[in-house]
Amino acid sequence: MACRVWISAIGLITEDTARDFEVFATDNNVQGATLVLDSPGGVVLAALELGRAIRRFDMTTTVGKTIMLPSHDGVARARLSADASCESMCAFLLLGGTRRYVPPEAHVLVHMIWLGDRAEHAQEASYSARELGIVQRDIGRIARYTVEMGGGIELLETALRVPPWEPLYALGADEIHRLRLTTLDRLFDEDIGPVAKSNALATVAPIHGGND
């Protein structure tokens, strides 16, 4: 009766992540489930597609890190730590949840989207008109998605103020509430302590690779 079940999504969002999630959802019951994010972001369009899939499944999103514990009587056990980060496009992925919770200890960080292969040397790189058009298109798509998911459009404005050659901007607690990245006072209905025990703990294939 003291069981909590969640799905853990870890790592970079790649072009394959949304498709991998759909396959995972076919094999597992994710309807209304809690999705725990710990990600540095990744590919823009894939993140938006994944966010819409999360909304279709009426999922709850949060930020956290799953720490596996020794099994007990053959039952998988884990602890959910709030000491985790949701960066760049992960902040917009968080909006995909019908219900959202950002623990006070978690970190949500944003910055400007950029061409992935130019991000490390953004100021020295050259850009074609076509590439600048791609960036503008993606900004428009993120804006539409943010409104569609019920987030504050100021989230995108805040991100666009931080170029890739500067450190990511960490959103404060007041901003997280104002931008509607969090809509719940707590993740679970009842506080049962720091240890979650489950015989159905599922972990999404790591979301790895990709660019902003």
N, C-alpha and C positions, 0 to 999 in steps of 0.2 A: 504493500500500500504506500510505501515511501519511495516508490520508483519514479524516476524522471528519465525521459527518453528524448534525445535530440540528435540531429544530424550535424556533423562537423564538416565545414568547408574551409580548406586551408590552401594558401598559396596564390600564385598569379593566375589571373583570368586570361585564358587563351582563346583563340578562334574556335577551338573544339569544346570549350567548357559547357556552353549551353546545350549542345548536342549530347555530351556525356551526361549531363544532368537529366535530360529527357529519358535517356536509356536507364539511368538509375531509378527514376521515378516510375518507369514501367515495371521494374522488378521489386520495388519497395513502396509501401504505402506512405506517401509523403503528404497526403491531404491534411491540412491543418497542423502540420508538424512544426517544430522549432528548429530553425536553421542557425547555427552558430558560425559566425564569420571571423576569420583571422587571415587577412589578405593585404598585400601591398598594391592591389589594383591590377590593371592590365588593359586588354583590348576594349576600346570604347563600345563598339557595336555588339560584341559578345556579351559585355556586362549588361547592356540595356535589354538584350534578348533574354538573358538569364533572369534579370529582374522581373520582366513581364511573366516569365514562367513561374517564378516564385509567387507572384500575385495570383495567377490562375489557380494555384494549389492552396490558396488561402493560408499561407504559412506565416509564422511569426519569425522575425529576424532579430538577431542580437549579435553582440561582439563578445568573443571569448575564446579561450583556448582549452581544448579537451586534454586532460592529463589522465592517461590510463593507470589504473591501480591493479594490484594482484586480484585475480578472480576469487570469488567466494562460492564454494560448492558448485563450481563449473559455470557460475554466472558472471558475465562480463561486468566490470565495475569501472567507473571513471569519476574524476572530479572536474567540475567546470570552473575554470579560473577566469576572472574578469580582466586579468593582466594581459591584454591582447590589443592589436591594432587593426583598424580598418582604414586603409589609405587610398587616396586618389579615387578611382572609379568604384572602389568598394563602398565608399560613402553613398554613392547613388544606388549601388546594389542593395544596400541596407533599406532604401526606400521601397524596395519591392515587397517587403513584408506588409501584410494587412495590419498586423500589430508589430510594433517595434520597441525594443528596449536597449538602451545604451547604459551599461553600468557606470557608476562614477569613476571606477578605476580604469575603464577602457579608454582607448585613444582613437579619435576620429580625426584624420588629417587629410587636407586637400591641397591641390595645386592645379595650375593650368594644364589643359591637355596639350599634347605636343606630338609631333611625328616621332615615333619610337626610335628610329635609327639615328635621330638627330638630338635626342634629349640630353645626352651627356655633354655635348659640345654645341649647345643650342645657339650661343651668341656668335660662334665662329662659322657656323654652317650657312650654306646658301639654300634658298628655297625657290621653287618654281611657282608660277601663278596657279598651276593645277594643284600643287601641294597645299598652298594657302587656301584654295577653294575647298579641299577635303577637310581641313581644320574647321573652316566656317560652317560647312555642312554638319559636321559632327557636333559642334556647339549648338546648332539649332535642334538637332535630334535630342541632345541631353536636356535642353530647355523644355521641349515638348514632353519628354518622359518625366521630368521632375514635376511638372504640373499635373500630368496624368496620374502620378503616384501619390499626389497630395502633399508633396514636399514644398518647402518654401523656396521660391525662385532665387532668393538671396544666397542659397547654397552655391549655385552656379556662379553668381556674381563674385562671391568670396573666393572661389577656386580660381577664377580668371584673373584675380589680382596677384597671384603668386606664380611668377615665371619659373621654369624648370631649373634655373641656375641658383635659385634661393631655396632654403629649407622649406619643407612642407609646413603648412599652417595648421596648428592644432586647434580645433574648435573647442571653445569653452562650454561649460555646462549650460549656461544661459542660451548660447547659440544653438546647441543641440536641441534644446526644447523649442526655441523659437522657430527653427527650421523644420520642425516636426520629424526629426530623425528618431526621436523617441516619443512614444505615445502611451507607454505603460509605466506605472509606478514601480512595478517589479515584474520579473520574468515569469515566475510560477505563481499559482494561486495561493499556495501556502509555503512558508519558509520551513524547509526540512533539514537545513544544515548544509555544509559544504560538499558532502559526498553524495553523488548520484549513483544509484545501482540499477542496472538494467540487463535483461537478457536479450534485448533487441536494439542495442546501441549500434547505429549505422554510421559509417563514415563515407562521405562522398570522395570519389577519386580526387586526389589533390589537384587544385586548379593552378596549373603551372605553365610557365612560358608566357610570351606575348608582350605587348607594349601598350602604353597609354596612347 
